[in-house]
Amino acid sequence: MLLSLFFLLFHQGVLAQAMPQDFAVWLELLRADARSAGISEKTLNAALANLNAPEPQVSERDQNQPEQTVSLQDYVATRVSQERIDEGRLMLRRYATWLGRIERQYRVQKRFIVALWGIESSYGRHAGGHPVIPALVTLAYDARRGDYFRQELLAALKILDAGHVSLSRMNGSWAGAMGPFQFMPSSYRHYAVDADGDGRIDIWGSVPDALASAANYLAKARWQYDQTWGRLVKLPKKFDYALSGLETRLPLSRWQALGVRRSNGTALPRRNLQASLIIADGPDGPAYLVYDNFRALRRWNRSNSFAVTVGTLADSY
């Protein structure tokens, strides 16, 4: 018994000593990859200085994310509050000139841009204050999703190397999402734009850059300017629920023939639009006919609840 306890304690001690060494080796290999990707030694020295071990709080949050058990109705209700609606209307007035320019350039209605802003960070108030590089280093070191976060880490280092933001200002969520629209570094590199023309793509401190970057993302996701996202509908009795789901797409005229109506009981729009039926929270829950823009919102976040919530908030302004 004593011998077994001795070996157990010895084994734990060896692991505790090996962990920093393993991390240090991993970090050196990361440095080599970053150099090969063209990232300067100056940036690597600044960004990776004093990183001796993964951050336990980041690993804990990543490994203990709560399952989404809330109903869609509750999800929407807690996020589309009157306070958030009122503040969104204020933002539409405050940034009317910039939003008008961005809407015309990217062909994305400004109400959807502002709605995303509200849902992602309460219009910038909750964009996150966690240093991005240590968070991404921790998540990249973790074997569970290491490959994905390693690429995000390299993308973040490239952003620093290009001088778009200082290391001290590169803050975000514990998972590395940045700015008022919570862009991951790869999204920043693909979609972020310099709207105010100062030579930097500053989604942290420039509201025009942040708004235009969100619009550019949706435009690249094939946003349809002449359409909305979807609508709440009423279903007839004895409806065939096998028709629900994003895999089924039918013209509005077909849904009309099947007895689907607007939420107030009137006929569906007479437009040649393809639509899918989303039924949330079981047969007695709300039903939505959704269009191409719903799919664009799901490109942003692959959650029906998220897309419905953004659309509902946009409709509330």
C-alpha positions in Angstrom: 0.0 0.0 0.0 2.8 2.4 0.9 4.7 1.4 -2.1 1.7 2.1 -4.4 1.1 5.5 -2.8 4.8 6.3 -3.3 4.6 5.5 -7.0 1.4 7.4 -7.3 2.9 10.5 -5.7 6.1 10.1 -7.7 4.1 9.8 -11.0 2.0 12.9 -10.2 5.2 14.8 -9.4 6.8 13.8 -12.7 3.7 14.9 -14.6 3.7 18.2 -12.7 7.3 18.8 -13.6 6.9 17.6 -17.2 3.9 19.8 -18.0 5.8 23.1 -18.2 8.6 21.4 -20.2 6.0 20.0 -22.6 4.4 23.4 -22.9 7.7 25.0 -23.5 8.5 22.5 -26.3 5.1 23.1 -27.8 5.6 26.8 -27.7 8.9 26.6 -29.5 7.3 24.5 -32.2 4.6 27.2 -32.5 7.2 29.9 -32.8 8.8 27.9 -35.7 5.4 27.6 -37.5 4.8 31.3 -36.9 8.2 32.3 -38.4 7.5 30.1 -41.4 4.2 32.0 -41.8 6.1 35.2 -42.0 5.5 36.6 -38.5 8.4 38.7 -37.3 10.6 37.8 -34.3 9.7 41.1 -32.7 6.0 40.3 -32.7 6.6 36.8 -31.4 8.8 38.0 -28.6 6.3 40.5 -27.5 3.2 38.3 -27.9 4.6 35.2 -26.3 6.7 36.7 -23.6 6.0 35.3 -20.0 3.7 32.6 -21.3 5.0 29.7 -19.1 1.8 27.6 -18.9 -1.8 27.4 -20.1 -4.3 29.5 -18.4 -6.4 27.2 -16.1 -9.5 29.5 -16.2 -9.6 29.4 -20.0 -9.3 25.6 -20.1 -12.0 25.3 -17.4 -14.5 27.5 -19.3 -13.8 25.6 -22.5 -14.3 22.2 -20.9 -17.4 23.2 -18.9 -19.6 25.1 -21.3 -23.2 24.6 -20.3 -25.5 22.8 -22.7 -28.1 24.9 -24.4 -31.3 23.8 -22.7 -33.3 27.0 -22.8 -36.3 27.1 -25.1 -36.2 29.3 -28.2 -39.0 31.4 -26.8 -37.0 32.0 -23.6 -33.8 32.5 -25.6 -35.4 35.3 -27.6 -37.2 36.9 -24.7 -34.1 37.3 -22.6 -32.2 38.9 -25.4 -34.8 41.0 -27.2 -35.6 43.3 -24.2 -37.2 46.7 -24.4 -33.9 48.2 -23.2 -32.0 46.6 -26.0 -34.6 47.7 -28.5 -34.5 51.3 -27.3 -30.7 51.3 -27.3 -30.6 49.9 -30.9 -32.9 52.7 -32.0 -30.5 55.2 -30.4 -27.6 53.6 -32.3 -29.5 53.8 -35.6 -29.9 57.6 -35.0 -26.4 58.2 -33.6 -24.6 56.4 -36.5 -27.2 57.2 -39.2 -24.6 58.6 -41.7 -22.1 55.7 -41.4 -24.9 53.1 -41.4 -26.4 54.6 -44.5 -23.0 54.5 -46.3 -22.4 51.0 -45.2 -25.8 49.8 -46.2 -25.4 51.3 -49.7 -22.0 49.8 -50.2 -22.6 46.3 -48.9 -26.3 46.0 -49.6 -27.1 44.8 -46.0 -30.0 46.6 -44.2 -28.6 48.6 -41.3 -31.2 47.2 -38.9 -29.6 43.8 -39.1 -26.1 45.2 -38.6 -27.3 47.0 -35.5 -29.2 43.9 -34.3 -26.0 41.8 -34.5 -24.2 44.5 -32.6 -26.8 44.3 -29.9 -26.8 40.6 -29.5 -23.1 40.0 -29.7 -22.0 42.7 -27.2 -24.9 44.9 -26.1 -23.6 47.5 -28.6 -20.0 47.2 -27.5 -20.4 47.3 -23.8 -19.6 43.6 -23.3 -16.9 42.9 -26.0 -14.6 41.1 -23.5 -11.5 42.2 -21.7 -9.5 39.0 -21.8 -6.1 39.2 -23.5 -6.6 37.3 -26.8 -3.1 35.7 -27.3 -2.8 33.9 -23.9 -6.4 32.6 -24.4 -5.7 31.3 -27.8 -2.4 29.8 -26.7 -4.2 27.9 -24.0 -6.9 26.6 -26.4 -4.4 25.7 -29.1 -2.3 23.7 -26.6 -5.4 21.7 -25.6 -5.6 18.6 -27.8 -9.4 18.6 -28.0 -9.7 21.5 -30.5 -6.1 22.4 -30.8 -5.8 22.4 -34.6 -8.7 24.9 -34.9 -7.3 27.3 -32.3 -3.8 27.0 -33.5 -4.9 28.5 -36.8 -6.8 31.2 -34.9 -3.7 31.9 -32.9 -1.5 32.3 -36.0 -4.2 34.5 -37.5 -4.1 36.7 -34.4 -0.3 36.9 -34.5 -0.5 38.1 -38.1 -3.0 40.8 -37.1 -0.5 42.0 -34.5 2.4 41.8 -37.0 0.5 43.9 -39.5 0.1 46.7 -36.9 -3.7 46.8 -36.9 -3.9 46.7 -33.1 -1.4 46.8 -30.2 -0.9 43.8 -28.0 -2.3 45.7 -25.0 -5.5 46.5 -26.9 -6.0 43.0 -28.4 -8.7 41.9 -25.9 -11.8 39.8 -26.4 -13.6 36.9 -25.0 -12.0 33.9 -23.2 -12.3 32.0 -26.6 -10.5 34.8 -28.6 -13.5 36.5 -30.1 -12.8 40.2 -30.6 -14.5 43.5 -30.8 -18.2 44.5 -30.6 -19.1 41.9 -33.2 -17.0 39.2 -31.6 -14.9 38.3 -34.7 -12.5 35.4 -34.4 -9.0 36.3 -35.8 -9.7 34.3 -39.0 -12.9 36.2 -39.5 -11.1 39.4 -39.0 -8.5 38.5 -41.6 -11.2 37.5 -44.2 -13.9 40.1 -43.6 -12.7 43.1 -41.5 -12.3 46.4 -43.4 -10.9 49.9 -42.9 -14.1 51.9 -43.3 -12.8 55.2 -41.8 -9.7 55.3 -44.0 -7.1 55.7 -41.3 -4.9 52.8 -42.7 -5.8 50.4 -39.8 -8.6 47.9 -39.5 -9.6 48.7 -36.0 -12.6 46.7 -34.9 -11.8 47.5 -31.3 -11.9 51.2 -31.3 -13.4 52.3 -34.6 -17.2 52.0 -34.8 -17.2 52.5 -38.6 -14.7 49.8 -39.0 -16.7 47.4 -36.8 -20.0 48.1 -38.5 -18.6 47.8 -42.0 -16.8 44.6 -41.2 -20.0 43.0 -40.0 -21.8 44.1 -43.1 -19.0 42.8 -45.3 -19.3 39.4 -43.5 -23.0 39.2 -44.2 -22.5 40.3 -47.8 -19.9 37.6 -48.4 -22.4 35.2 -46.8 -24.7 36.0 -49.8 -27.1 38.4 -48.0 -30.1 39.3 -50.1 -30.9 43.0 -49.8 -34.4 42.7 -51.2 -35.5 40.2 -48.5 -36.0 39.9 -44.8 -34.8 37.0 -42.7 -38.1 35.2 -42.2 -41.4 35.5 -40.2 -43.4 34.0 -37.5 -46.3 31.9 -38.9 -49.3 29.9 -38.0 -49.7 26.3 -39.0 -53.0 24.5 -39.8 -54.3 21.6 -37.8 -53.0 18.2 -38.9 -49.9 19.8 -40.4 -47.2 17.4 -41.7 -44.3 18.2 -39.4 -42.0 16.2 -41.6 -41.8 19.2 -43.8 -40.0 21.2 -41.2 -36.3 21.7 -41.2 -33.7 23.6 -43.3 -33.3 20.6 -45.6 -36.8 21.3 -47.1 -37.2 24.4 -49.3 -40.5 25.2 -50.9 -41.8 28.4 -52.6 -44.1 30.6 -50.6 -47.0 29.7 -52.8 -46.6 26.0 -51.8 -46.5 26.9 -48.1 -49.7 29.0 -48.7 -51.4 26.0 -50.3 -50.4 23.8 -47.3 -52.3 26.2 -45.0 -49.4 28.1 -43.6 -50.3 31.7 -42.8 -48.7 34.8 -41.3 -48.9 35.0 -37.5 -52.0 37.3 -37.7 -53.8 34.7 -39.9 -53.4 36.6 -43.2 -52.0 35.2 -46.5 -48.3 34.8 -47.0 -46.5 37.4 -49.3 -47.0 36.8 -53.0 -43.3 36.6 -53.9 -41.3 33.9 -55.6 -39.2 33.1 -52.6 -37.9 29.7 -51.4 -38.5 29.2 -47.7 -37.9 26.6 -45.0 -40.0 26.0 -41.9 -38.4 26.1 -38.5 -40.5 24.7 -35.6 -39.0 25.4 -32.2 -39.8 23.8 -28.9 -42.0 21.0 -30.2 -45.3 21.0 -32.1 -46.8 23.5 -29.7 -43.9 25.9 -30.0 -43.5 28.9 -32.4 -43.0 28.2 -36.1 -41.0 30.4 -38.6 -40.7 30.5 -42.3 -37.1 31.5 -43.0 -35.4 32.7 -46.2 -31.9 32.9 -47.5 -30.9 35.6 -45.0 -31.6 33.3 -42.2 -29.0 31.0 -43.6 -26.6 33.9 -43.8 -27.1 34.6 -40.1 -26.4 30.9 -39.4 -23.1 31.4 -41.2 -22.3 33.9 -38.5 -23.5 31.5 -35.7 -24.8 28.0 -36.5 -27.7 28.3 -34.2 -31.4 28.6 -35.1 -32.1 30.4 -31.8 -29.3 33.0 -32.6 -30.6 33.7 -36.1 -34.2 34.0 -35.0 -33.1 36.3 -32.1 -31.1 38.6 -34.4 -34.0 38.8 -36.9 -36.6 39.4 -34.2 -34.5 42.3 -32.7 -34.0 43.8 -36.2 -37.7 43.7 -36.7 -38.3 45.5 -33.4 -36.4 48.7 -34.2 
